[in-house]
Amino acid sequence: MKKSLLALAVLGAFAGAAQAQSSVTIYGIVDTGLAYTSKAVNTAGTGSTGSKFGVNSGVIQGSRIGFKGVEDLGGGLSALFQLETGFNNDNGALNGQDGTTGTTNLFRRKSIVGLSGGFGSVTLGRQTDFADTISAYTSVNDFGSVVGAVGHNLDRLEGTRTNNSIAYTTANLSGFTGNLIYGFGETAGKTTAGQSFGIGGKYDNGPLGLGINYYQSKQGATPSDTSLLSTASATQAGNSALKALNVVASYQFGPARVYGNYSRVKQDLNTTSPTALASKTLGVASKADIYELGTAYSLSPSLKLLGAVTHTRADFNSSSKGKLTQVSLGADYWLSKRTDLYAFVANIHAKDMANTGVFGDATGTATIGSADNSQTAVAVGIRHKF
């Protein structure tokens, strides 16, 4: 009897230890706000504009639900995975359309598996490059999608995924973290078709944060870079389609975080010269330079006042140029560690190009009439993290 009890106790101890070595976490964000937009495109197709009121999902961060886990393999080595899907909280729909194929993906936001240890981590699947990581030093950290259409969707700081990719991230080396990513085009007979690659790093030292990232992708039938336009000719497969460089910096001066960043994006295959103002959108620019200055000031541990100026200069095949400037102001009040209330107002002004609108789409398609060069948007909402 005593031996049986002892055996059961030993088995129970081993079972408990095995369970403790592996964990799975369910997490998510629900972000929804009431939004007003001036001069929004009239959906009746008349080309006119008018005021628009609505409920927007993902004002700061896209609403999502995810699963992540880690298993201790011993010797300092762990297996990890992460699956994350997006949804629109305003109507309950799945937010899972791929930017290149138009198909609906269940785990569009992230789908990775890999290993981690003292060397860092290696992950495979669908994932963002390091521009998404260093965006914590920019206005994306505070305003999210409010500053996406003015340039941060194009320069990848809003977080763009790479399909069929492998990424290596170093361990923290005295404040420095580096990253390499490679996306396979998966085209037989032509390795360069659809491939992409990136290299980045960041440095954290007390109040100072610095980051740099370079990403390049090539055209292909199924490009690994999900931000590429799908209209390029098949004869251009293997040619460089997008080159993006991000340089970011942030410094904490007491209650105020002050930041600045610069990005250059080149899209060498965009050679068509737009002839009409309405066709001059960021998505078809051959080159874009994005500049930004901003601050987040803590009035209290719970309340922050936010401000940013983002300016984009776009070249359209060197035949014409355009400018976008957006001023964003806001306040963020945390009711708890997981729930906050926010209020934003932003004005975007266009000169010699189509206006993307404050809540434009990822390709920079104009969302206000070509005759209107200014738009204002206001959003008030709630975000809950679990």
N, C-alpha and C positions, 0 to 999 in steps of 0.2 A: 504494500500500500504506500509506504513511504517512498519507495523507488518510483512508483507511478506518479506520485505527486511531484517528485523532484524532476522527472522527465517532462511533465507538463509545464512546470515552471521554467525549465530551460528552453523548451520550444516556444513558450510565450515570450520569453526575453528576446530570442532570436527574431521572432515575428515582429515584435515591437521595434527592434533595431532596424530590420529591413524596411519597415514602413517609414521610419524616421529618415532613412536615406533617400527617400523619393517623395516629391511633393508636387501637387498640381494646384494652380491658383486660377480662379475665375475672376475677371476684372472687367471694368468698362467705364464709359463716360456717356452721360446723357446731357446734351447741351442744346438748349432751345431758347429762342428769343422772338419778341415782337419787333418787326422791322418796318421802317418807312423809307421809301426810295423816291426821290424826285426824278422826273424825266426818264422814267423807265419805258422801254419799248412797248408800244401797244400790241398786244398779242393777237389782235384781230388782223394783223398783217398789213395795216395801212401805212406803216412807216412813221406814224405819229407817236408822240410820247405823252405820258401822263403820270401822275402820282400813283404809287403802288403801296399798299399796306398788306402785310402778311405775317405768317409765322414761319421763321427760318430755323432749320435744324443745323447744328454745327457752326454757330456764329464764331466762336473762338476755336474750338476743337471739334472735329467730326465725331458725331455720336457713334459708339462702337461697343462691341462685346468681344472679349478675347479669353484665350486659355493659354497658360504658360506653365511649364514644369521643368524640374531639374531632378536628376538622379545622381547620387554620389556613387561613382564607380571605383573609388578607392585610389590611394596614391596621389591625391590632389586633383584627380580628373573627374569631370562631371559631364553627363549628357544633358542636353537642353532642347526644348522645342517651344515654339510660340505660334499660335494661330489666332488671327484677328480679322473680324468682319465688321463692315460699317453698315449703318442703317440711318434712315431719315426719320427722326422722331416726330416730325410734324404730320407724317401720314403713315408711318409704320413700314414703309417700303424698304427693301434691301438696297443698300447703296453699294453696288458691286460691279459697275461697268468698267471694263478694261479700256484704257485710253487709246490703245492701238487696234484692238480687234473688235471692240464694241460688244463683246460677249459679256455675260454676267458671271462673275467669279464669286464663289462663296467667301473665300478668305482673301479678298482683294487687298486689304490693308497690309497683311503680313502672313507669311506661311513659311516657316523655317525650322530646321533641325540641325543640331551641331554638337560640338564638344567645346568645353572650356576648362581652363586650368591656370597654372602659374604663367603659362606662355601667352594667355589672353583667350580669345575664342575664335572658332571657325564655324561659320554657319552657311547652310545651303538652302536655296529656295527663292521666294519672292520677298524682296526687302529693299529698304531705302539705303542710299549711299550716305556718306558722312555729312553732306550738306544739311540733312535733317537734324543731325546731332548738334552741329554748331549754330543752328538757328535759335538755340536757347540764348544766344548773345544778341539777338536782333528783335525787331518789333513783332516777329511771329510769335515769340514767347508770350507777349501780352495781348496782341490784337488778333492773332490767328488769321482766319480767312478774310478779315476786314482789309488786310494789306496784301492779299494774294494777287488780285487782278492787276494791281498797279505795277507788278514786276516780280514778286516773290514766287508766283507759280512758274514763271518762265525760268528763273534762276535756280529753281529746285529747292530753295530754302523752306518752302511749304511742305516738302516731303514727297518726292516722286519715287515710284517703285521701279526696281530692276528685276525682270523675270529671269528665270534659269541662271541664277547667279550664285557665286561663292564669294564670301567676304571673310577677311581676317582683321580682327581688332586686337591691338596689343593690350597688355595689362597696363595699369597706371604706373608710369615710370617717372617718379618725382614730379608729378603734376602733368606730364605729357602723355597723351593717348593718340595712337596712330591707327589708320584704317586703310585697307586695300579692298577693292571690290572688282569682280570681273563677271560680265554677263555673256553667256554663250548665245550666239545667234542661231545655233542648231541648224545650219544650212549645209547640206551635203556638198562637198567639193569646193566650198568657198568659206573658209573659217571667218574671214572678216565681215561677211554679210550679217548684219544685225547685231554684231558684238558691241559691247560697251565696257568701259573700265574707268576706275576712279581712284584717287589717292587723296587722303586728307589727314589732318591732325588738329589737336587742340591742346592748349596749355592753361591750366588753372593754378593760380598762386594767390591765395587770399582774395583780395577784392578784384584782382585782375583776371580777365578771361580773354584768350586769343584763339582764333580759329582760321584755318585755311582749307580749301577743298578744290580739287580740279576733277572734272568729269567729262568724258568724251564718249560719244556713241556714233555708230555707223548705220546707214540705211540697210534695210533687209526686208524680206517678205514678212518675217515675224520678228521685228526688232526687240531686243531684250529691254531697251529703254522705253517705258510706257508713255513717255512724254512726247515721243516723235509723232509728227503728222504722218498719216497713212496715205497721203496723196502723191508721194514721190514715185518716180518711175522705177520699174523693176531693173532697168539698165543702170540705175545709180546704186545698186546693192554693193556694199563694201566701201562706199565713199563716206567721208566724215559728214554727219548730218547736224550734230550739235556739239559745241564745246562750251563749257561753263566753268568759270573761275569765281570763287567766293573768298573774300577776305573780311573777317569780322573782328571786332574788339569791343570789350565791355569793361567798365570800372565802377566799383561801388564807392561813392563818396558819402559816407555816413548813411543817411536815409535815402539817398538818391543813387540809382543806377543809371549811368550815362553810357550810351553805346553809339557806335558808328560802323557802317559796313559798305562795301563796294562789290559789285558783281559785274562781270562781263560775259555776255552770251553771244556766241556766233553760230549761225545756222547757214552753213555754206551752200546748201542745196536750194535755199530760198532765193532764186535768181529772177523771179518775175517782178517787173516794175509796176507797182500798183498805180493805176491812173485816176482812181476816184478816192476821195477822202474816206468813204465808208469801207474801202478795201484795205486801208492802211491800219492793220491791227497788229498787236504784238506777236501773234502767232506766226505771221508771215514776214516778220522783220528779218533781215539778214544779219543784223548786229544790234545789240541793245546793251547800254550801260546803265546800271541801277545804283543810285547813291541813297544813303539814308543816315539820318541822325535822329536820336530819340532818347527818352528818359522815362523812368518809372520811379515816382517819389512816394515813399511810405509816410503817410500822415500818422499812422498807428500800425501796430502789428496786423490789424485786420483790413485797413483801407489803404489803397494805392491810387494815386493819380497818374495817368498815362498820357504820353504825347509822342508823336513821331511825324517826321516829314520825309516822304519817299519821292524821289525824282528819277524818272526813266527817260533816257534819250534813245530813240530808235532810228536805225538806218534801214531804208527799204531799197536794197540793191544799189546803194550809193547814189540813187537818182533823186531821192527825196528823204527828208528827215522829219521826225515828229517828236513831241515831248508830252509826257504825262507827269503831273505833280499832284500828290495827295497829302493832305494834312489830316491826321487822325488824332482825336482826343478821346479820353475815356476815364472811367473810374471802375475799380474792382473791389468789392467788399466781401470778405470771407466770413460767412456765418459760422463755419466750422472748418476743420482740416479738409473736408470733402465737398463742401457746398459753398458756392459763392454766387453773388449777384453782380451783374455788370451793366454798364451803360456806355455806349460809344456814339460818337458823331464823326463823320468823315466827309470831306469834300475832295473830289477828284476833278482836275482841270486838264483838258487836252488842247494841244496846239499843233495844227498841221497833221493831225492823224485822228483816227477813230477813237472815241472814248470807250475804254473797256468797261466803265461803270465800277462802282465800289464792289459789288457782288458779281463781277463778271466771271466767265468760266475759265478753265485752265489754259485754253489756247489763246486767250486774249480777244475773243470775239466781241465786237462792239455791242453793248447792251443799251446804248441810248442813241437817239437819232443823230445822223452825221452833222446836222445843222446846229446841234447843241454841244457846246464844248465844256460844260460843267455839270456835275451831278453831286447831290448831297444825300447821304444815307444816315439814318439813326436806328440804333438797335438797343433794346433793353431786354435782358434775359437772365436765365439761371443755368448754372452748370453743376452737375453732381457727379462725383467720381466714386466708384465702388470697387 
